[in-house]
Amino acid sequence: MAGPYQRISPFLWFDDKAEEAAKLYVSIFPNSKIHGTTQYPKGDTGPAGRPPGSVMTVSFSLDGQLVTAINGGPMFKFTEAISLVVMCHDQTEIDHYWSKLGEGGDPKAQVCGWLKDKYGLSWQIVPENISEIANNPKAMEAVMQMKKLDLAVLNKALAS
């Protein structure tokens, strides 16, 4: 499948929801699209146990960032050890991505701008100045008390 080239890109392992997840993610981010899919070969379920002809991989871009997802079977699950970071311009963007990506996810996994989506993938929904916030003790103290980040509160902490 021909598509955009990027030297390093995320490769996400799903049990059997790779195409569904890709379609959801593409619907949330601007400048995003599905580039193509591959299918499991006929007559071979392979180690993933997926039916022949079913979707094996999905190549897509999220806001220009190339991503590949695979329906690899249930043997591996997402953990918080890796997350995708979404840098946001303002509170409207933070609210949008938090709402869309968090829908159906694990509310107990929401802390400090992190959330887990309904597929178990962790996302960090943060303002563009997150490095400045992280280097300011008062602002970081405020972050530690939040689930979804409140930019007004963080900017006030930065100014004090």
PyMOL commands that set and color helices and strands:
alter all, ss='L'
color gray80, all
select helices_A, chain A and resi 18-28+91-102+107-109+130-134+137-144+151-159
alter helices_A, ss='H'
color red, helices_A
select strands_A, chain A and resi 11-14+33-39+55-62+65-71+83-88+114-116+122-127
alter strands_A, ss='S'
color yellow, strands_A
deselect
rebuild
show_as cartoon
